[in-house]
């Protein structure tokens, strides 16, 4: 069965028949035309429904639009912080991998440079790296071309900037434990900056589980998918020093946006984390709690994994 095309007028009529209040129909039609009915209505109506295809009494189109805008703003805020984390991880990985292979600058193409427990991942990443190099060395407008033509090799600290976050995660995962430990030690500096009492070890297995979920959230943000209701495919590992502060224990689910958000303090500076934290609070206050009235805005926070009234906690100091 095919889904028939609906004009903007028909879309408005559908919404009104579902008891959604649409005060300004012309303005709403323009918004639907620029935003896409499926993205905003199918993606963000659910919290406002009392049953299938029937909205809670008093629900307005502006409330659904505000939820959509809130979700979008949170994604942009998280994405910027994740880019910072990605940059720090790339720098750390490139340094320690390069240090471990001083006599072989292109060791990243050698299967012997990796942990053989991950043979399929090794084959995949070496093939991918070959493709990245081949695709870029043909065009004289990038550093890969420059190094391939002016030097005898292409070092990892040049190549690393051409990797996506998934490639970076794979490279760290398949690296020898010694390199993983060195990266985890570098990240421990960020944990201490955000939590001055931290004096423990940041175990590579925990680090990798955090990176895996951060990578999932990054892709969600980059492709503008819905943030609310999202769950990562696997739990991040329990890290008592961080999780205990937020009353998250070993038995709790750690797949949501909130647990991914707090894990970012292990990969970004205190200034970067404070900016992330405080911006999210502002978005919650300004958009959710000022523009959504039919439902309790805390219900939306709960769908993201955030505690009730989290936005009312004091802001973190920003330098």
TORZADREN-813072 format. One record per residue (C-alpha): residue number from 0; residue in three letters; chain; x, y, z. Coordinates in steps of 0.02 Angstrom, whole numbers. Layout:
{seq->NUM	type->ala	mol->A	x->X	y->Y	z->Z} $
...
This chain:
{seq->0	type->unk	mol->A	x->0	y->0	z->0} $
{seq->1	type->unk	mol->A	x->67	y->171	z->-50} $
{seq->2	type->unk	mol->A	x->63	y->324	z->61} $
{seq->3	type->unk	mol->A	x->-29	y->460	z->-38} $
{seq->4	type->unk	mol->A	x->44	y->634	z->-60} $
{seq->5	type->unk	mol->A	x->-38	y->766	z->50} $
{seq->6	type->unk	mol->A	x->-44	y->951	z->8} $
{seq->7	type->unk	mol->A	x->-5	y->1079	z->143} $
{seq->8	type->unk	mol->A	x->-190	y->1115	z->163} $
{seq->9	type->unk	mol->A	x->-224	y->929	z->186} $
{seq->10	type->unk	mol->A	x->-84	y->916	z->313} $
{seq->11	type->unk	mol->A	x->-160	y->1058	z->414} $
{seq->12	type->unk	mol->A	x->-330	y->976	z->406} $
{seq->13	type->unk	mol->A	x->-259	y->812	z->470} $
{seq->14	type->unk	mol->A	x->-183	y->902	z->619} $
{seq->15	type->unk	mol->A	x->-344	y->994	z->660} $
{seq->16	type->unk	mol->A	x->-443	y->832	z->648} $
{seq->17	type->unk	mol->A	x->-325	y->762	z->779} $
{seq->18	type->unk	mol->A	x->-373	y->909	z->892} $
{seq->19	type->unk	mol->A	x->-208	y->1001	z->873} $
{seq->20	type->unk	mol->A	x->-232	y->1189	z->887} $
{seq->21	type->unk	mol->A	x->-162	y->1282	z->737} $
{seq->22	type->unk	mol->A	x->-191	y->1470	z->769} $
{seq->23	type->unk	mol->A	x->-97	y->1533	z->615} $
{seq->24	type->unk	mol->A	x->-125	y->1414	z->472} $
{seq->25	type->unk	mol->A	x->-27	y->1511	z->341} $
{seq->26	type->unk	mol->A	x->125	y->1526	z->453} $
{seq->27	type->unk	mol->A	x->112	y->1341	z->497} $
{seq->28	type->unk	mol->A	x->104	y->1291	z->313} $
{seq->29	type->unk	mol->A	x->263	y->1390	z->277} $
{seq->30	type->unk	mol->A	x->348	y->1305	z->424} $
{seq->31	type->unk	mol->A	x->295	y->1131	z->367} $
{seq->32	type->unk	mol->A	x->357	y->1170	z->192} $
{seq->33	type->unk	mol->A	x->530	y->1218	z->255} $
{seq->34	type->unk	mol->A	x->545	y->1087	z->392} $
{seq->35	type->unk	mol->A	x->453	y->933	z->324} $
{seq->36	type->unk	mol->A	x->292	y->866	z->400} $
{seq->37	type->unk	mol->A	x->366	y->696	z->436} $
{seq->38	type->unk	mol->A	x->517	y->766	z->529} $
{seq->39	type->unk	mol->A	x->420	y->879	z->646} $
{seq->40	type->unk	mol->A	x->250	y->796	z->667} $
{seq->41	type->unk	mol->A	x->295	y->611	z->661} $
{seq->42	type->unk	mol->A	x->457	y->646	z->755} $
{seq->43	type->unk	mol->A	x->396	y->758	z->896} $
{seq->44	type->unk	mol->A	x->208	y->733	z->921} $
{seq->45	type->unk	mol->A	x->218	y->578	z->1029} $
{seq->46	type->unk	mol->A	x->239	y->666	z->1200} $
{seq->47	type->unk	mol->A	x->81	y->767	z->1163} $
{seq->48	type->unk	mol->A	x->-34	y->623	z->1114} $
{seq->49	type->unk	mol->A	x->-164	y->551	z->1231} $
{seq->50	type->unk	mol->A	x->-196	y->410	z->1108} $
{seq->51	type->unk	mol->A	x->-149	y->370	z->930} $
{seq->52	type->unk	mol->A	x->-191	y->515	z->813} $
{seq->53	type->unk	mol->A	x->-271	y->617	z->953} $
{seq->54	type->unk	mol->A	x->-182	y->759	z->1044} $
{seq->55	type->unk	mol->A	x->-200	y->807	z->1225} $
{seq->56	type->unk	mol->A	x->-327	y->946	z->1250} $
{seq->57	type->unk	mol->A	x->-251	y->1117	z->1220} $
{seq->58	type->unk	mol->A	x->-96	y->1058	z->1126} $
{seq->59	type->unk	mol->A	x->-37	y->1187	z->1000} $
{seq->60	type->unk	mol->A	x->71	y->1171	z->846} $
{seq->61	type->unk	mol->A	x->191	y->1295	z->925} $
{seq->62	type->unk	mol->A	x->225	y->1173	z->1067} $
{seq->63	type->unk	mol->A	x->275	y->1036	z->945} $
{seq->64	type->unk	mol->A	x->381	y->1163	z->851} $
{seq->65	type->unk	mol->A	x->464	y->1215	z->1014} $
{seq->66	type->unk	mol->A	x->506	y->1035	z->1056} $
{seq->67	type->unk	mol->A	x->580	y->1011	z->883} $
{seq->68	type->unk	mol->A	x->683	y->1171	z->904} $
{seq->69	type->unk	mol->A	x->741	y->1119	z->1077} $
{seq->70	type->unk	mol->A	x->798	y->950	z->1011} $
{seq->71	type->unk	mol->A	x->890	y->1036	z->869} $
{seq->72	type->unk	mol->A	x->978	y->1159	z->985} $
{seq->73	type->unk	mol->A	x->1032	y->1019	z->1103} $
{seq->74	type->unk	mol->A	x->1103	y->921	z->957} $
{seq->75	type->unk	mol->A	x->1205	y->1069	z->898} $
{seq->76	type->unk	mol->A	x->1271	y->1100	z->1074} $
{seq->77	type->unk	mol->A	x->1318	y->917	z->1100} $
{seq->78	type->unk	mol->A	x->1394	y->904	z->927} $
{seq->79	type->unk	mol->A	x->1511	y->1050	z->959} $
{seq->80	type->unk	mol->A	x->1570	y->972	z->1122} $
{seq->81	type->unk	mol->A	x->1594	y->803	z->1039} $
{seq->82	type->unk	mol->A	x->1702	y->886	z->905} $
{seq->83	type->unk	mol->A	x->1813	y->949	z->1045} $
{seq->84	type->unk	mol->A	x->1824	y->773	z->1118} $
{seq->85	type->unk	mol->A	x->1863	y->702	z->947} $
{seq->86	type->unk	mol->A	x->2004	y->827	z->922} $
{seq->87	type->unk	mol->A	x->2082	y->785	z->1091} $
{seq->88	type->unk	mol->A	x->2072	y->598	z->1058} $
{seq->89	type->unk	mol->A	x->2146	y->615	z->884} $
{seq->90	type->unk	mol->A	x->2293	y->715	z->950} $
{seq->91	type->unk	mol->A	x->2327	y->591	z->1090} $
{seq->92	type->unk	mol->A	x->2312	y->439	z->977} $
{seq->93	type->unk	mol->A	x->2424	y->512	z->841} $
{seq->94	type->unk	mol->A	x->2559	y->559	z->967} $
{seq->95	type->unk	mol->A	x->2567	y->392	z->1055} $
{seq->96	type->unk	mol->A	x->2550	y->286	z->898} $
{seq->97	type->unk	mol->A	x->2685	y->389	z->813} $
{seq->98	type->unk	mol->A	x->2796	y->375	z->967} $
{seq->99	type->unk	mol->A	x->2776	y->186	z->969} $
{seq->100	type->unk	mol->A	x->2827	y->173	z->785} $
{seq->101	type->unk	mol->A	x->2965	y->302	z->766} $
{seq->102	type->unk	mol->A	x->3057	y->193	z->640} $
{seq->103	type->unk	mol->A	x->2902	y->157	z->535} $
{seq->104	type->unk	mol->A	x->2797	y->314	z->506} $
{seq->105	type->unk	mol->A	x->2670	y->215	z->405} $
{seq->106	type->unk	mol->A	x->2648	y->77	z->533} $
{seq->107	type->unk	mol->A	x->2461	y->110	z->529} $
{seq->108	type->unk	mol->A	x->2460	y->7	z->368} $
{seq->109	type->unk	mol->A	x->2549	y->-139	z->451} $
{seq->110	type->unk	mol->A	x->2441	y->-275	z->530} $
{seq->111	type->unk	mol->A	x->2579	y->-307	z->657} $
{seq->112	type->unk	mol->A	x->2551	y->-135	z->734} $
{seq->113	type->unk	mol->A	x->2383	y->-191	z->805} $
{seq->114	type->unk	mol->A	x->2308	y->-314	z->928} $
{seq->115	type->unk	mol->A	x->2277	y->-474	z->829} $
{seq->116	type->unk	mol->A	x->2119	y->-512	z->929} $
{seq->117	type->unk	mol->A	x->2032	y->-391	z->810} $
{seq->118	type->unk	mol->A	x->2080	y->-464	z->642} $
{seq->119	type->unk	mol->A	x->1920	y->-411	z->551} $
{seq->120	type->unk	mol->A	x->1933	y->-233	z->617} $
{seq->121	type->unk	mol->A	x->2117	y->-227	z->569} $
{seq->122	type->unk	mol->A	x->2078	y->-281	z->390} $
{seq->123	type->unk	mol->A	x->1937	y->-154	z->379} $
{seq->124	type->unk	mol->A	x->2036	y->-5	z->445} $
{seq->125	type->unk	mol->A	x->2192	y->-37	z->341} $
{seq->126	type->unk	mol->A	x->2083	y->-46	z->185} $
{seq->127	type->unk	mol->A	x->1995	y->113	z->236} $
{seq->128	type->unk	mol->A	x->2159	y->205	z->268} $
{seq->129	type->unk	mol->A	x->2224	y->152	z->96} $
{seq->130	type->unk	mol->A	x->2064	y->223	z->19} $
{seq->131	type->unk	mol->A	x->2081	y->388	z->112} $
{seq->132	type->unk	mol->A	x->2262	y->409	z->56} $
{seq->133	type->unk	mol->A	x->2224	y->362	z->-125} $
{seq->134	type->unk	mol->A	x->2076	y->479	z->-134} $
{seq->135	type->unk	mol->A	x->2173	y->629	z->-68} $
{seq->136	type->unk	mol->A	x->2346	y->613	z->-142} $
{seq->137	type->unk	mol->A	x->2278	y->646	z->-317} $
{seq->138	type->unk	mol->A	x->2227	y->825	z->-280} $
{seq->139	type->unk	mol->A	x->2355	y->962	z->-242} $
{seq->140	type->unk	mol->A	x->2250	y->1052	z->-111} $
{seq->141	type->unk	mol->A	x->2280	y->952	z->48} $
{seq->142	type->unk	mol->A	x->2416	y->895	z->166} $
{seq->143	type->unk	mol->A	x->2409	y->712	z->110} $
{seq->144	type->unk	mol->A	x->2455	y->764	z->-67} $
{seq->145	type->unk	mol->A	x->2593	y->875	z->1} $
{seq->146	type->unk	mol->A	x->2672	y->741	z->110} $
{seq->147	type->unk	mol->A	x->2656	y->603	z->-20} $
{seq->148	type->unk	mol->A	x->2744	y->709	z->-150} $
{seq->149	type->unk	mol->A	x->2873	y->801	z->-45} $
{seq->150	type->unk	mol->A	x->2920	y->668	z->81} $
{seq->151	type->unk	mol->A	x->2951	y->481	z->83} $
{seq->152	type->unk	mol->A	x->2805	y->442	z->198} $
{seq->153	type->unk	mol->A	x->2640	y->503	z->269} $
{seq->154	type->unk	mol->A	x->2646	y->511	z->461} $
{seq->155	type->unk	mol->A	x->2497	y->468	z->569} $
{seq->156	type->unk	mol->A	x->2483	y->646	z->639} $
{seq->157	type->unk	mol->A	x->2441	y->706	z->463} $
{seq->158	type->unk	mol->A	x->2326	y->562	z->417} $
{seq->159	type->unk	mol->A	x->2228	y->570	z->580} $
{seq->160	type->unk	mol->A	x->2139	y->730	z->528} $
{seq->161	type->unk	mol->A	x->2059	y->637	z->383} $
{seq->162	type->unk	mol->A	x->1980	y->504	z->493} $
{seq->163	type->unk	mol->A	x->1801	y->508	z->551} $
{seq->164	type->unk	mol->A	x->1759	y->471	z->733} $
{seq->165	type->unk	mol->A	x->1713	y->291	z->692} $
{seq->166	type->unk	mol->A	x->1884	y->261	z->615} $
{seq->167	type->unk	mol->A	x->1968	y->340	z->766} $
{seq->168	type->unk	mol->A	x->1868	y->230	z->886} $
{seq->169	type->unk	mol->A	x->1918	y->75	z->787} $
{seq->170	type->unk	mol->A	x->2102	y->123	z->786} $
{seq->171	type->unk	mol->A	x->2105	y->150	z->974} $
{seq->172	type->unk	mol->A	x->2010	y->-12	z->1003} $
{seq->173	type->unk	mol->A	x->2131	y->-118	z->901} $
{seq->174	type->unk	mol->A	x->2289	y->-33	z->966} $
{seq->175	type->unk	mol->A	x->2401	y->-123	z->1090} $
{seq->176	type->unk	mol->A	x->2354	y->-102	z->1273} $
{seq->177	type->unk	mol->A	x->2510	y->5	z->1303} $
{seq->178	type->unk	mol->A	x->2446	y->138	z->1181} $
{seq->179	type->unk	mol->A	x->2270	y->127	z->1252} $
{seq->180	type->unk	mol->A	x->2338	y->156	z->1427} $
{seq->181	type->unk	mol->A	x->2436	y->308	z->1370} $
{seq->182	type->unk	mol->A	x->2282	y->383	z->1288} $
{seq->183	type->unk	mol->A	x->2179	y->347	z->1445} $
{seq->184	type->unk	mol->A	x->2313	y->435	z->1549} $
{seq->185	type->unk	mol->A	x->2300	y->587	z->1437} $
{seq->186	type->unk	mol->A	x->2111	y->588	z->1457} $
{seq->187	type->unk	mol->A	x->2133	y->574	z->1646} $
{seq->188	type->unk	mol->A	x->2198	y->753	z->1642} $
{seq->189	type->unk	mol->A	x->2027	y->808	z->1580} $
{seq->190	type->unk	mol->A	x->1941	y->708	z->1717} $
{seq->191	type->unk	mol->A	x->2051	y->794	z->1848} $
{seq->192	type->unk	mol->A	x->2015	y->966	z->1776} $
{seq->193	type->unk	mol->A	x->1829	y->933	z->1789} $
{seq->194	type->unk	mol->A	x->1845	y->837	z->1954} $
{seq->195	type->unk	mol->A	x->1999	y->895	z->2053} $
{seq->196	type->unk	mol->A	x->1981	y->751	z->2179} $
{seq->197	type->unk	mol->A	x->2008	y->619	z->2045} $
{seq->198	type->unk	mol->A	x->2167	y->518	z->2075} $
{seq->199	type->unk	mol->A	x->2117	y->348	z->2007} $
{seq->200	type->unk	mol->A	x->2153	y->261	z->1843} $
{seq->201	type->unk	mol->A	x->2044	y->283	z->1690} $
{seq->202	type->unk	mol->A	x->2037	y->107	z->1622} $
{seq->203	type->unk	mol->A	x->2047	y->87	z->1432} $
{seq->204	type->unk	mol->A	x->1895	y->-28	z->1428} $
{seq->205	type->unk	mol->A	x->1789	y->105	z->1513} $
{seq->206	type->unk	mol->A	x->1861	y->240	z->1401} $
{seq->207	type->unk	mol->A	x->1818	y->139	z->1245} $
{seq->208	type->unk	mol->A	x->1640	y->107	z->1303} $
{seq->209	type->unk	mol->A	x->1617	y->295	z->1329} $
{seq->210	type->unk	mol->A	x->1692	y->334	z->1158} $
{seq->211	type->unk	mol->A	x->1578	y->207	z->1075} $
{seq->212	type->unk	mol->A	x->1420	y->291	z->1142} $
{seq->213	type->unk	mol->A	x->1486	y->466	z->1110} $
{seq->214	type->unk	mol->A	x->1516	y->412	z->930} $
{seq->215	type->unk	mol->A	x->1335	y->353	z->916} $
{seq->216	type->unk	mol->A	x->1269	y->518	z->983} $
{seq->217	type->unk	mol->A	x->1387	y->613	z->867} $
{seq->218	type->unk	mol->A	x->1314	y->526	z->715} $
{seq->219	type->unk	mol->A	x->1138	y->559	z->777} $
{seq->220	type->unk	mol->A	x->1176	y->744	z->793} $
{seq->221	type->unk	mol->A	x->1269	y->755	z->628} $
{seq->222	type->unk	mol->A	x->1123	y->677	z->533} $
{seq->223	type->unk	mol->A	x->991	y->778	z->627} $
{seq->224	type->unk	mol->A	x->900	y->626	z->695} $
{seq->225	type->unk	mol->A	x->784	y->638	z->846} $
{seq->226	type->unk	mol->A	x->872	y->655	z->1013} $
{seq->227	type->unk	mol->A	x->726	y->620	z->1129} $
{seq->228	type->unk	mol->A	x->688	y->434	z->1150} $
{seq->229	type->unk	mol->A	x->863	y->391	z->1084} $
{seq->230	type->unk	mol->A	x->959	y->250	z->1168} $
{seq->231	type->unk	mol->A	x->1134	y->192	z->1125} $
{seq->232	type->unk	mol->A	x->1148	y->11	z->1073} $
{seq->233	type->unk	mol->A	x->1249	y->-40	z->1226} $
{seq->234	type->unk	mol->A	x->1275	y->19	z->1404} $
{seq->235	type->unk	mol->A	x->1430	y->118	z->1439} $
{seq->236	type->unk	mol->A	x->1533	y->33	z->1574} $
{seq->237	type->unk	mol->A	x->1508	y->83	z->1755} $
{seq->238	type->unk	mol->A	x->1640	y->209	z->1810} $
{seq->239	type->unk	mol->A	x->1611	y->237	z->1997} $
{seq->240	type->unk	mol->A	x->1704	y->401	z->2012} $
{seq->241	type->unk	mol->A	x->1596	y->485	z->1882} $
{seq->242	type->unk	mol->A	x->1432	y->391	z->1896} $
{seq->243	type->unk	mol->A	x->1420	y->392	z->2086} $
{seq->244	type->unk	mol->A	x->1420	y->583	z->2083} $
{seq->245	type->unk	mol->A	x->1260	y->578	z->1981} $
{seq->246	type->unk	mol->A	x->1177	y->438	z->2081} $
{seq->247	type->unk	mol->A	x->1199	y->315	z->1938} $
{seq->248	type->unk	mol->A	x->1243	y->141	z->1999} $
{seq->249	type->unk	mol->A	x->1308	y->-17	z->1918} $
{seq->250	type->unk	mol->A	x->1132	y->-87	z->1891} $
{seq->251	type->unk	mol->A	x->1065	y->69	z->1804} $
{seq->252	type->unk	mol->A	x->1043	y->91	z->1618} $
{seq->253	type->unk	mol->A	x->1183	y->196	z->1544} $
{seq->254	type->unk	mol->A	x->1125	y->210	z->1363} $
{seq->255	type->unk	mol->A	x->1039	y->379	z->1365} $
{seq->256	type->unk	mol->A	x->1089	y->555	z->1317} $
{seq->257	type->unk	mol->A	x->1119	y->607	z->1498} $
{seq->258	type->unk	mol->A	x->1247	y->470	z->1533} $
{seq->259	type->unk	mol->A	x->1334	y->509	z->1369} $
{seq->260	type->unk	mol->A	x->1334	y->694	z->1414} $
{seq->261	type->unk	mol->A	x->1417	y->666	z->1583} $
{seq->262	type->unk	mol->A	x->1546	y->550	z->1506} $
{seq->263	type->unk	mol->A	x->1607	y->694	z->1398} $
{seq->264	type->unk	mol->A	x->1694	y->769	z->1549} $
{seq->265	type->unk	mol->A	x->1824	y->631	z->1526} $
{seq->266	type->unk	mol->A	x->1873	y->698	z->1354} $
{seq->267	type->unk	mol->A	x->1855	y->888	z->1358} $
{seq->268	type->unk	mol->A	x->1925	y->1028	z->1466} $
{seq->269	type->unk	mol->A	x->1833	y->1103	z->1613} $
{seq->270	type->unk	mol->A	x->1801	y->1260	z->1510} $
{seq->271	type->unk	mol->A	x->1729	y->1158	z->1366} $
{seq->272	type->unk	mol->A	x->1624	y->1051	z->1483} $
{seq->273	type->unk	mol->A	x->1559	y->1203	z->1579} $
{seq->274	type->unk	mol->A	x->1506	y->1282	z->1415} $
{seq->275	type->unk	mol->A	x->1416	y->1123	z->1365} $
{seq->276	type->unk	mol->A	x->1331	y->1104	z->1534} $
{seq->277	type->unk	mol->A	x->1277	y->1285	z->1548} $
{seq->278	type->unk	mol->A	x->1216	y->1297	z->1368} $
{seq->279	type->unk	mol->A	x->1105	y->1145	z->1390} $
{seq->280	type->unk	mol->A	x->1032	y->1220	z->1549} $
{seq->281	type->unk	mol->A	x->993	y->1383	z->1457} $
{seq->282	type->unk	mol->A	x->909	y->1289	z->1314} $
{seq->283	type->unk	mol->A	x->801	y->1192	z->1437} $
{seq->284	type->unk	mol->A	x->746	y->1349	z->1530} $
{seq->285	type->unk	mol->A	x->720	y->1459	z->1379} $
{seq->286	type->unk	mol->A	x->635	y->1336	z->1262} $
{seq->287	type->unk	mol->A	x->561	y->1189	z->1358} $
{seq->288	type->unk	mol->A	x->503	y->1273	z->1517} $
{seq->289	type->unk	mol->A	x->446	y->1435	z->1434} $
{seq->290	type->unk	mol->A	x->356	y->1367	z->1282} $
{seq->291	type->unk	mol->A	x->286	y->1196	z->1328} $
{seq->292	type->unk	mol->A	x->131	y->1198	z->1439} $
{seq->293	type->unk	mol->A	x->17	y->1053	z->1391} $
{seq->294	type->unk	mol->A	x->137	y->926	z->1464} $
{seq->295	type->unk	mol->A	x->265	y->936	z->1604} $
{seq->296	type->unk	mol->A	x->432	y->986	z->1526} $
{seq->297	type->unk	mol->A	x->515	y->868	z->1651} $
{seq->298	type->unk	mol->A	x->438	y->726	z->1551} $
{seq->299	type->unk	mol->A	x->550	y->777	z->1405} $
{seq->300	type->unk	mol->A	x->703	y->786	z->1519} $
{seq->301	type->unk	mol->A	x->661	y->609	z->1577} $
{seq->302	type->unk	mol->A	x->657	y->546	z->1398} $
{seq->303	type->unk	mol->A	x->834	y->611	z->1379} $
{seq->304	type->unk	mol->A	x->885	y->531	z->1544} $
{seq->305	type->unk	mol->A	x->907	y->697	z->1637} $
{seq->306	type->unk	mol->A	x->847	y->711	z->1818} $
{seq->307	type->unk	mol->A	x->691	y->812	z->1859} $
{seq->308	type->unk	mol->A	x->725	y->1000	z->1860} $
{seq->309	type->unk	mol->A	x->907	y->972	z->1813} $
{seq->310	type->unk	mol->A	x->907	y->1143	z->1729} $
{seq->311	type->unk	mol->A	x->887	y->1227	z->1900} $
{seq->312	type->unk	mol->A	x->1054	y->1166	z->1966} $
{seq->313	type->unk	mol->A	x->1186	y->1302	z->1981} $
{seq->314	type->unk	mol->A	x->1287	y->1334	z->1822} $
{seq->315	type->unk	mol->A	x->1467	y->1276	z->1817} $
{seq->316	type->unk	mol->A	x->1599	y->1413	z->1823} $
{seq->317	type->unk	mol->A	x->1663	y->1465	z->1652} $
{seq->318	type->unk	mol->A	x->1832	y->1544	z->1624} $
